Amino acid sequence: MNKKAIYISIIFFLISLNHSFAFFSVGNSSNSGEYLIANISININDYDTSYEYLKKVHSINPYKQETLEKLIFIEAMKGNLSAANKYAEKILQLECVQNLNQRCRNNIEFQAQLVKGIFNLSNRNPEDASKNFNNFTLKNVNHINFARILKAWSWANKKNFNKSIELIDSINSNDYQFITIFHKALIYDLANEAELAEIYFDQSLVLNSEIYIINLYLSFLDRNNKIEKKKQIIEQYLSGYDQDLIKKLTRYKPQRIISSEIDGISVALFNTYELLTDINDNQKFFIMNLTSAISDTFIENKFVLADTFISLSDYKTAIKIFKSIPSDNYLSEITALKIVNIHSMSGDNQKAEDYLTNNDLLKNSFQGLITLGNLHRYESRWDAAIDTYIKAIEKKKNDTNFNLWDAYYKIGVSYERKKDWKKAEEYLLKALHYSSFQPDVLNYLGYTYLDLNITSKFEDARKMLEEALKQKPDDAYILDSMAWYYFKVGRFNESLQLFEYAILIDPSDPTINDHFGDVLWKVGKFSQARYQWQKALDINEDKVASERIREKLILGL
């Protein structure tokens, strides 16, 4: 699922403090404090408190656009479609909507029409829903096609599905080629036109074989008892995937995933909103929240939304959404791992470990064990990390399609950190056996040869680092390693050039600053060298390394 929905400017919507002068005038001073509290609450992801104060402001001024914009967002995020619709109705009564010569800030009528359309459709009123979707401010072909997809789903029932197909057939755009074919498959499936649905599912997979599409098709094949076709699809599209994922993905699923027009709208929003070039990030985020709220069966929406909340550092909301994903869904294991990683990113490795070891999906799975090994490694529990990684390898050693390089690499790193170089080299070389040109392994092994002054391996180190740098030419750590090779063999000018580039890419890494200081000293730039060493000392948390740097500051090299 390659949805990269990280919207940097979303947060400006959530913390917007663009109050009008009129709002802060004497006549409105009674509720300016409430509005400020509401915005501060949203800023710290406290939507309940924000909602409480926004309601107070709204009771005094029911047609304030900034308040309506936030209220409709919060109601949509909570899945309160009826309440969101009431705010949508007020938005559509705003003067900036009614007056053709004006435009509302943030094009807020778009959100209002979308909510009203979905609300009308949920109340079995496809005609009004279709009108709402048609009332979007249509700026270009992509907007028109977006509206047509939603209108098509308004009529996607056994009685009117031909009208849906006609609307989809009216779309003529290369950007929508896959989407039109895919949604024909879904609509024909919903209308129980199995033969046509199968044809269009097959065509969809030729254009796009993402996991969520395969999952929907496998559900269709299960419901229609197409056992042989299911085997063909699994062999053709899933042969390279992890066996545990395949088992979850291919289990018998007789229930419909897309069982209504609203579910279809949810899928349509999921794979079309990124094609809209003239809606802002606030609106995209709004769509993501609304899409997740309206369908409990199309789980991919929830997964992507939770990931977006992680990017906004709203871990509480992300965990809440992740926990709503059913344990029998194919995304359940990676969802549980996401929760573990959230706890770890928050600095609570013990909570992460407790969640992992008490989770039935993770405690005995390969990825669960790898993650547990990582948690041990983060706490410098090298032996526990190694034992756990070895247990993970045992889980997959007979799976010939599974590449174990990363597990062996992490064992090698753990042995190196506990100063057992012989074992470290053994496992790092095993990692290269599984993945000969893996740049991170090449870098780690090559740098360690240099750092331990194993001169007999310097030539091997050079070849490894050149190969790693070829694959990742802008990686600061690999540049540092390659520059360190040149330093070790006395080629200081070449070393200096690479360090100058590495420090531009990552000016805050203590090792790079320390090494840069060393080569500056060797080329006679003593004051610059001391500057880099001091910088390395200021940001270094390693006591041993810090003592070594202090000595250089006094004595030089």
C-alpha positions as CSV (number, residue, x, y, z in Angstrom):
1,M,0.0,0.0,0.0
2,N,2.0,2.9,-1.2
3,K,0.0,5.8,0.1
4,K,2.3,8.6,1.2
5,A,-0.2,10.9,2.8
6,I,2.0,13.1,5.1
7,Y,0.7,16.6,4.9
8,I,3.1,19.1,6.4
9,S,0.8,22.0,6.4
10,I,-2.2,20.2,7.9
11,I,-1.1,21.4,11.3
12,F,-1.7,25.0,10.3
13,F,-5.4,24.2,9.9
14,L,-5.5,22.7,13.4
15,I,-3.7,25.6,15.1
16,S,-5.0,28.4,13.0
17,L,-5.4,31.6,15.0
18,N,-6.7,33.7,12.1
19,H,-9.4,35.6,14.1
20,S,-11.1,38.4,12.4
21,F,-10.9,41.9,13.8
22,A,-14.7,41.9,14.3
23,F,-14.5,38.8,16.4
24,F,-12.2,40.5,18.9
25,S,-14.2,43.7,19.0
26,V,-15.8,44.8,22.2
27,G,-19.1,43.3,21.2
28,N,-17.6,39.8,20.8
29,S,-15.2,39.9,23.7
30,S,-17.3,37.6,25.7
31,N,-16.4,34.6,23.6
32,S,-12.9,35.4,22.4
33,G,-11.4,33.5,25.3
34,E,-13.4,30.4,24.5
35,Y,-12.3,30.5,20.8
36,L,-8.6,30.9,21.9
37,I,-8.9,27.9,24.3
38,A,-10.5,25.9,21.5
39,N,-7.6,26.6,19.2
40,I,-5.0,25.9,21.9
41,S,-6.8,22.6,22.6
42,I,-6.6,21.6,19.0
43,N,-3.0,22.5,18.9
44,I,-2.3,19.9,21.6
45,N,-4.6,17.4,20.0
46,D,-7.3,17.7,22.7
47,Y,-10.3,17.6,20.4
48,D,-12.8,17.0,23.2
49,T,-11.9,20.2,24.9
50,S,-11.7,22.1,21.7
51,Y,-15.1,20.8,20.7
52,E,-16.6,22.0,24.0
53,Y,-15.4,25.5,23.6
54,L,-16.2,25.7,19.9
55,K,-19.8,24.8,20.7
56,K,-19.9,27.7,23.2
57,V,-18.6,30.1,20.5
58,H,-21.0,28.7,18.0
59,S,-24.0,29.3,20.3
60,I,-23.2,33.0,20.3
61,N,-22.2,33.3,16.6
62,P,-23.7,30.4,14.6
63,Y,-22.4,31.6,11.3
64,K,-18.7,32.2,12.0
65,Q,-16.8,30.5,9.3
66,E,-13.7,29.7,11.4
67,T,-15.8,28.0,14.0
68,L,-17.9,26.0,11.5
69,E,-14.7,24.9,9.7
70,K,-13.4,23.3,12.9
71,L,-16.7,21.9,14.1
72,I,-17.4,20.1,10.8
73,F,-13.9,18.7,10.9
74,I,-14.2,17.4,14.5
75,E,-17.7,15.9,13.9
76,A,-16.4,14.2,10.7
77,M,-13.4,12.8,12.6
78,K,-15.7,11.4,15.3
79,G,-18.0,9.9,12.7
80,N,-21.0,12.0,13.7
81,L,-22.3,12.4,10.2
82,S,-25.7,13.8,11.2
83,A,-24.1,16.5,13.4
84,A,-21.5,17.3,10.6
85,N,-24.4,17.7,8.2
86,K,-26.0,20.4,10.4
87,Y,-22.8,22.4,10.2
88,A,-22.6,21.7,6.5
89,E,-26.0,23.3,6.1
90,K,-24.9,26.4,8.0
91,I,-21.8,26.6,5.9
92,L,-23.8,26.6,2.7
93,Q,-25.8,29.5,4.1
94,L,-22.7,31.7,4.5
95,E,-22.6,34.9,2.4
96,C,-19.4,33.8,0.8
97,V,-21.1,30.7,-0.5
98,Q,-24.4,32.4,-1.6
99,N,-22.7,35.4,-3.3
100,L,-21.2,34.3,-6.6
101,N,-18.7,37.2,-6.5
102,Q,-17.1,35.9,-3.3
103,R,-15.1,32.9,-2.3
104,C,-15.0,31.4,1.2
105,R,-11.6,31.0,2.9
106,N,-10.2,27.5,2.4
107,N,-13.1,26.8,-0.1
108,I,-15.0,25.5,2.9
109,E,-18.1,24.8,0.8
110,F,-16.3,21.8,-0.7
111,Q,-16.3,20.1,2.7
112,A,-19.9,21.0,3.2
113,Q,-21.1,19.6,-0.1
114,L,-19.1,16.4,0.4
115,V,-20.7,15.9,3.9
116,K,-24.2,16.7,2.7
117,G,-23.8,14.3,-0.2
118,I,-22.7,11.4,2.0
119,F,-25.4,12.2,4.5
120,N,-28.1,12.2,1.8
121,L,-26.8,8.9,0.5
122,S,-26.8,7.4,3.9
123,N,-30.5,8.3,4.1
124,R,-31.3,6.6,0.8
125,N,-31.6,9.9,-1.2
126,P,-29.3,9.3,-4.2
127,E,-30.7,12.2,-6.2
128,D,-29.9,14.8,-3.6
129,A,-26.5,13.2,-3.0
130,S,-25.7,13.3,-6.7
131,K,-26.7,17.0,-6.7
132,N,-24.4,17.7,-3.8
133,F,-21.4,16.1,-5.5
134,N,-22.3,18.0,-8.7
135,N,-22.2,21.3,-6.7
136,F,-18.4,21.1,-6.0
137,T,-16.5,24.1,-7.3
138,L,-15.3,22.3,-10.4
139,K,-12.0,24.0,-11.6
140,N,-10.6,21.4,-13.9
141,V,-11.0,17.9,-15.5
142,N,-9.8,16.1,-12.4
143,H,-12.4,17.8,-10.2
144,I,-15.1,17.0,-12.7
145,N,-14.0,13.3,-12.8
146,F,-13.8,13.2,-9.0
147,A,-17.5,14.4,-8.8
148,R,-18.5,11.8,-11.5
149,I,-17.0,8.9,-9.5
150,L,-18.9,10.0,-6.4
151,K,-22.1,10.5,-8.4
152,A,-21.7,7.1,-9.9
153,W,-21.7,5.6,-6.4
154,S,-24.8,7.5,-5.5
155,W,-26.7,5.3,-8.0
156,A,-24.8,2.0,-7.4
157,N,-27.6,-0.3,-6.5
158,K,-29.2,-3.2,-8.3
159,K,-31.9,-1.0,-9.8
160,N,-29.7,1.9,-11.0
161,F,-26.3,0.5,-11.5
162,N,-26.4,1.0,-15.3
163,K,-26.7,4.7,-14.5
164,S,-23.5,4.4,-12.4
165,I,-21.7,2.7,-15.2
166,E,-22.7,5.5,-17.7
167,L,-21.3,8.1,-15.4
168,I,-18.0,6.3,-15.1
169,D,-17.9,5.8,-18.8
170,S,-18.2,9.6,-19.2
171,I,-14.8,10.0,-17.5
172,N,-12.1,10.4,-20.1
173,S,-8.7,10.9,-18.4
174,N,-5.4,8.9,-18.3
175,D,-5.1,9.7,-14.6
176,Y,-8.4,7.9,-14.0
177,Q,-7.9,4.9,-16.2
178,F,-7.3,2.5,-13.4
179,I,-9.9,4.1,-11.1
180,T,-12.7,3.8,-13.7
181,I,-12.0,0.1,-14.4
182,F,-11.6,-0.7,-10.7
183,H,-14.8,1.1,-9.7
184,K,-16.7,-0.7,-12.5
185,A,-15.6,-4.0,-10.9
186,L,-16.8,-2.8,-7.4
187,I,-20.1,-1.6,-8.7
188,Y,-20.8,-4.7,-10.8
189,D,-19.9,-6.8,-7.7
190,L,-22.3,-4.8,-5.5
191,A,-25.1,-5.3,-8.2
192,N,-24.3,-9.1,-8.2
193,E,-23.2,-8.9,-11.8
194,A,-20.4,-11.4,-11.1
195,E,-19.3,-12.1,-14.7
196,L,-18.7,-8.5,-15.5
197,A,-17.2,-7.8,-12.1
198,E,-14.6,-10.5,-12.6
199,I,-13.6,-9.1,-16.0
200,Y,-13.0,-5.6,-14.6
201,F,-11.2,-6.9,-11.5
202,D,-8.8,-8.8,-13.8
203,Q,-8.2,-5.6,-15.8
204,S,-7.7,-3.6,-12.6
205,L,-4.9,-5.9,-11.4
206,V,-3.1,-5.5,-14.6
207,L,-2.9,-1.8,-14.0
208,N,-2.5,-1.8,-10.3
209,S,-1.7,-4.8,-8.0
210,E,-1.6,-3.1,-4.6
211,I,-2.6,-5.3,-1.7
212,Y,-5.9,-3.7,-1.0
213,I,-7.1,-4.4,-4.5
214,I,-6.0,-8.0,-4.3
215,N,-7.8,-8.3,-1.0
216,L,-11.1,-7.0,-2.5
217,Y,-10.8,-9.3,-5.4
218,L,-10.1,-12.3,-3.2
219,S,-13.2,-11.5,-1.2
220,F,-15.2,-11.5,-4.4
221,L,-13.8,-14.8,-5.5
222,D,-14.6,-16.4,-2.1
223,R,-18.2,-15.2,-2.3
224,N,-18.6,-16.5,-5.7
225,N,-16.9,-19.9,-5.0
226,K,-14.2,-19.3,-7.7
227,I,-11.6,-21.5,-6.0
228,E,-9.4,-22.1,-9.0
229,K,-9.4,-18.5,-10.0
230,K,-8.4,-17.6,-6.4
231,K,-5.4,-20.0,-6.6
232,Q,-4.3,-18.3,-9.9
233,I,-4.5,-14.8,-8.4
234,I,-2.5,-15.9,-5.4
235,E,0.2,-17.5,-7.5
236,Q,0.4,-14.6,-9.9
237,Y,0.3,-11.7,-7.6
238,L,1.4,-12.9,-4.1
239,S,4.2,-15.3,-4.7
240,G,6.9,-12.8,-3.5
241,Y,5.1,-11.9,-0.3
242,D,5.7,-13.1,3.3
243,Q,3.9,-16.4,3.9
244,D,2.3,-15.2,7.1
245,L,0.8,-12.2,5.3
246,I,-0.4,-14.5,2.5
247,K,-2.2,-16.7,5.0
248,K,-4.0,-13.8,6.5
249,L,-4.8,-12.3,3.1
250,T,-6.1,-15.5,1.5
251,R,-8.2,-16.9,4.4
252,Y,-11.8,-17.5,3.4
253,K,-13.8,-14.2,3.4
254,P,-17.4,-14.8,2.5
255,Q,-18.6,-11.4,3.9
256,R,-18.7,-8.4,1.6
257,I,-16.1,-5.7,2.2
258,I,-18.0,-3.2,0.0
259,S,-21.6,-3.8,1.0
260,S,-23.2,-0.4,0.3
261,E,-22.9,2.8,-1.8
262,I,-21.3,4.5,1.2
263,D,-18.6,1.8,1.4
264,G,-18.0,2.5,-2.3
265,I,-17.7,6.2,-1.7
266,S,-15.1,5.4,1.0
267,V,-13.0,3.5,-1.6
268,A,-13.5,6.3,-4.2
269,L,-12.3,8.9,-1.8
270,F,-9.4,6.7,-0.8
271,N,-7.9,6.4,-4.3
272,T,-9.0,9.7,-5.9
273,Y,-8.4,12.6,-3.6
274,E,-4.7,12.7,-4.3
275,L,-5.5,13.4,-7.9
276,L,-7.1,16.7,-7.0
277,T,-4.6,19.4,-7.7
278,D,-6.4,22.4,-6.3
279,I,-7.6,21.3,-2.9
280,N,-5.4,22.2,0.0
281,D,-3.9,19.9,2.6
282,N,-6.5,20.8,5.1
283,Q,-9.2,19.5,2.8
284,K,-7.2,16.3,2.0
285,F,-6.9,15.7,5.7
286,F,-10.6,16.3,6.2
287,I,-11.4,13.8,3.4
288,M,-9.1,11.2,5.1
289,N,-11.0,11.6,8.4
290,L,-14.4,11.5,6.8
291,T,-13.5,8.5,4.7
292,S,-12.3,6.5,7.7
293,A,-15.5,7.4,9.6
294,I,-18.1,6.4,7.1
295,S,-16.9,2.8,6.5
296,D,-16.1,0.1,9.1
297,T,-15.2,-2.5,6.5
298,F,-12.7,-0.8,4.2
299,I,-9.9,-0.8,6.8
300,E,-7.1,0.6,4.6
301,N,-8.6,4.1,5.2
302,K,-8.2,3.8,8.9
303,F,-4.6,2.6,8.6
304,V,-3.5,5.5,6.4
305,L,-5.3,8.0,8.6
306,A,-3.6,6.6,11.8
307,D,-0.2,6.9,10.0
308,T,-1.0,10.5,9.3
309,F,-1.8,11.2,12.9
310,I,1.7,9.7,13.7
311,S,3.2,12.2,11.4
312,L,1.4,14.9,13.4
313,S,2.8,13.5,16.7
314,D,-0.8,12.8,17.8
315,Y,0.0,9.3,19.1
316,K,-3.1,9.0,21.2
317,T,-5.4,9.3,18.3
318,A,-3.2,7.1,16.1
319,I,-3.3,4.3,18.7
320,K,-7.0,4.6,19.1
321,I,-7.5,4.2,15.3
322,F,-5.0,1.4,15.0
323,K,-6.8,-0.5,17.8
324,S,-10.1,-0.3,15.9
325,I,-8.6,-2.5,13.1
326,P,-9.9,-6.0,13.6
327,S,-7.4,-8.7,14.6
328,D,-8.3,-10.9,11.7
329,N,-7.5,-8.3,9.1
330,Y,-4.4,-8.7,7.0
331,L,-3.1,-5.4,8.4
332,S,-3.5,-6.4,12.0
333,E,0.1,-7.5,12.7
334,I,1.7,-4.4,11.1
335,T,-0.9,-2.3,13.0
336,A,0.2,-3.9,16.3
337,L,3.8,-3.2,15.4
338,K,2.9,0.4,14.7
339,I,1.6,0.7,18.2
340,V,4.8,-0.8,19.6
341,N,6.8,1.7,17.6
342,I,4.7,4.6,18.8
343,H,5.5,3.7,22.5
344,S,9.2,3.4,21.6
345,M,9.3,6.7,19.7
346,S,7.6,8.3,22.8
347,G,10.6,7.1,24.8
348,D,8.8,4.3,26.7
349,N,10.6,1.2,25.6
350,Q,9.2,-0.7,28.6
351,K,5.6,0.0,27.6
352,A,6.5,-1.0,24.0
353,E,8.0,-4.3,25.2
354,D,5.0,-5.0,27.5
355,Y,2.5,-4.4,24.7
356,L,4.5,-6.6,22.3
357,T,5.0,-9.5,24.7
358,N,1.3,-9.5,25.6
359,N,0.0,-9.3,22.1
360,D,-1.0,-12.7,20.6
361,L,-0.3,-11.5,17.0
362,L,3.3,-10.4,17.8
363,K,4.9,-12.4,20.6
364,N,5.6,-15.4,18.4
365,S,5.8,-13.9,15.0
366,F,9.0,-13.2,13.0
367,Q,8.4,-9.4,12.9
368,G,7.3,-9.3,16.5
369,L,10.6,-11.1,17.6
370,I,12.7,-8.8,15.4
371,T,11.0,-5.8,17.0
372,L,11.5,-7.2,20.5
373,G,15.2,-7.7,19.6
374,N,15.4,-4.1,18.5
375,L,13.9,-3.0,21.9
376,H,16.6,-5.0,23.7
377,R,19.3,-3.5,21.5
378,Y,18.1,0.1,22.2
379,E,18.6,-0.6,25.9
380,S,22.0,-2.1,25.3
381,R,20.8,-5.6,26.3
382,W,23.0,-7.2,23.7
383,D,22.7,-10.9,24.8
384,A,18.9,-10.6,25.0
385,A,18.8,-8.9,21.6
386,I,21.0,-11.7,20.0
387,D,18.9,-14.5,21.5
388,T,15.7,-12.9,20.3
389,Y,17.0,-12.3,16.7
390,I,18.1,-16.0,16.6
391,K,14.5,-17.0,17.6
392,A,13.2,-14.9,14.8
393,I,15.5,-16.6,12.3
394,E,14.2,-20.0,13.5
395,K,10.7,-18.9,12.4
396,K,11.8,-18.3,8.8
397,K,14.8,-20.5,8.2
398,N,12.8,-23.0,6.1
399,D,11.1,-20.3,4.0
400,T,13.2,-20.2,0.9
401,N,11.5,-17.0,-0.4
402,F,12.3,-15.0,2.8
403,N,15.5,-13.0,2.9
404,L,17.0,-13.0,6.4
405,W,19.8,-10.5,5.8
406,D,18.4,-7.9,8.2
407,A,18.2,-10.4,11.1
408,Y,21.8,-11.5,10.6
409,Y,22.9,-7.9,10.2
410,K,21.3,-6.9,13.6
411,I,22.9,-9.9,15.3
412,G,26.3,-8.7,13.8
413,V,25.7,-5.2,15.1
414,S,24.8,-6.5,18.5
415,Y,28.0,-8.6,18.7
416,E,30.1,-5.6,17.6
417,R,28.6,-3.4,20.3
418,K,29.4,-6.0,22.9
419,K,33.0,-6.0,21.6
420,D,32.9,-9.6,20.2
421,W,34.4,-8.8,16.8
422,K,34.9,-12.3,15.7
423,K,31.2,-13.1,16.1
424,A,30.2,-9.7,14.7
425,E,32.2,-10.3,11.5
426,E,30.7,-13.8,11.2
427,Y,27.1,-12.6,11.2
428,L,27.7,-9.5,9.1
429,L,29.2,-11.8,6.4
430,K,26.2,-14.0,6.8
431,A,24.0,-11.0,6.1
432,L,26.0,-10.3,2.9
433,H,25.5,-13.9,1.9
434,Y,21.8,-13.2,1.8
435,S,22.2,-9.8,0.2
436,S,25.6,-9.3,-1.4
437,F,25.3,-5.6,-2.1
438,Q,23.2,-4.4,0.8
439,P,24.7,-0.9,1.4
440,D,24.1,-0.7,5.1
441,V,25.8,-4.0,5.8
442,L,28.7,-3.1,3.5
443,N,29.1,0.3,5.2
444,Y,29.0,-1.2,8.7
445,L,31.4,-4.0,8.0
446,G,33.8,-1.8,5.9
447,Y,33.8,1.0,8.6
448,T,34.4,-1.4,11.4
449,Y,37.5,-2.8,9.6
450,L,38.8,0.7,9.4
451,D,37.8,1.7,13.0
452,L,39.5,-1.4,14.4
453,N,42.6,-0.8,12.3
454,I,42.5,-4.2,10.7
455,T,44.9,-3.1,7.9
456,S,44.8,-6.4,6.1
457,K,41.1,-5.7,5.4
458,F,41.5,-2.1,4.3
459,E,41.3,-3.0,0.6
460,D,38.2,-5.0,1.3
461,A,36.8,-2.1,3.2
462,R,37.4,0.2,0.2
463,K,35.6,-2.0,-2.2
464,M,32.7,-2.4,0.2
465,L,32.4,1.3,0.8
466,E,32.6,2.2,-2.9
467,E,29.8,-0.2,-3.6
468,A,27.7,1.2,-0.8
469,L,28.4,4.8,-1.9
470,K,27.4,3.9,-5.5
471,Q,24.0,2.9,-4.2
472,K,23.5,5.7,-1.7
473,P,25.7,8.6,-2.9
474,D,24.0,11.1,-0.5
475,D,24.1,9.1,2.7
476,A,26.1,11.0,5.3
477,Y,27.2,7.9,7.2
478,I,28.5,6.1,4.1
479,L,30.3,9.3,3.0
480,D,31.9,9.5,6.5
481,S,33.1,5.9,6.2
482,M,34.5,6.5,2.7
483,A,36.3,9.6,3.9
484,W,37.6,7.8,6.9
485,Y,39.1,5.2,4.6
486,Y,41.0,7.9,2.7
487,F,42.1,9.4,6.1
488,K,43.4,6.0,7.3
489,V,45.5,5.5,4.2
490,G,46.9,9.1,4.3
491,R,44.9,10.6,1.4
492,F,43.9,13.6,3.3
493,N,42.7,15.9,0.5
494,E,40.3,13.3,-0.9
495,S,39.2,12.7,2.7
496,L,38.6,16.4,3.3
497,Q,36.4,16.7,0.2
498,L,34.1,13.9,1.2
499,F,33.9,15.2,4.8
500,E,32.9,18.6,3.6
501,Y,30.0,17.0,1.7
502,A,29.0,14.7,4.6
503,I,28.9,17.6,7.1
504,L,26.6,19.5,4.7
505,I,24.1,16.6,4.7
506,D,24.3,15.9,8.4
507,P,25.9,18.8,10.4
508,S,24.7,17.4,13.8
509,D,26.3,14.0,13.8
510,P,29.0,13.8,16.5
511,T,31.1,11.2,14.7
512,I,31.2,13.1,11.4
513,N,32.2,16.3,13.2
514,D,34.9,14.5,15.1
515,H,36.3,12.9,12.0
516,F,36.1,16.1,10.1
517,G,38.1,17.8,12.8
518,D,40.8,15.1,12.5
519,V,41.3,15.6,8.7
520,L,41.2,19.4,9.1
521,W,44.1,19.1,11.6
522,K,46.0,16.8,9.2
523,V,45.8,19.5,6.4
524,G,47.0,22.2,8.8
525,K,43.7,23.9,9.5
526,F,44.1,23.8,13.3
527,S,41.5,26.3,14.5
528,Q,38.8,24.8,12.2
529,A,39.7,21.4,13.5
530,R,39.3,22.5,17.1
531,Y,35.9,24.1,16.2
532,Q,34.7,20.8,14.8
533,W,35.9,18.8,17.8
534,Q,34.2,21.2,20.2
535,K,31.0,20.9,18.2
536,A,31.4,17.1,18.3
537,L,31.9,17.3,22.1
538,D,28.9,19.5,22.6
539,I,26.6,16.9,20.9
540,N,28.3,13.7,22.0
541,E,26.6,11.5,24.6
542,D,29.3,8.9,24.7
543,K,31.6,9.4,27.7
544,V,34.6,7.5,26.3
545,A,34.4,9.4,23.0
546,S,34.0,12.7,24.8
547,E,37.2,12.1,26.8
548,R,39.1,11.3,23.7
549,I,37.8,14.5,22.0
550,R,38.8,16.7,25.1
551,E,42.3,15.3,24.8
552,K,42.5,16.3,21.1
553,L,41.2,19.8,22.0
554,I,44.2,20.2,24.3
555,L,47.0,18.3,22.5
556,G,45.8,18.0,18.9
557,L,46.7,14.9,16.9
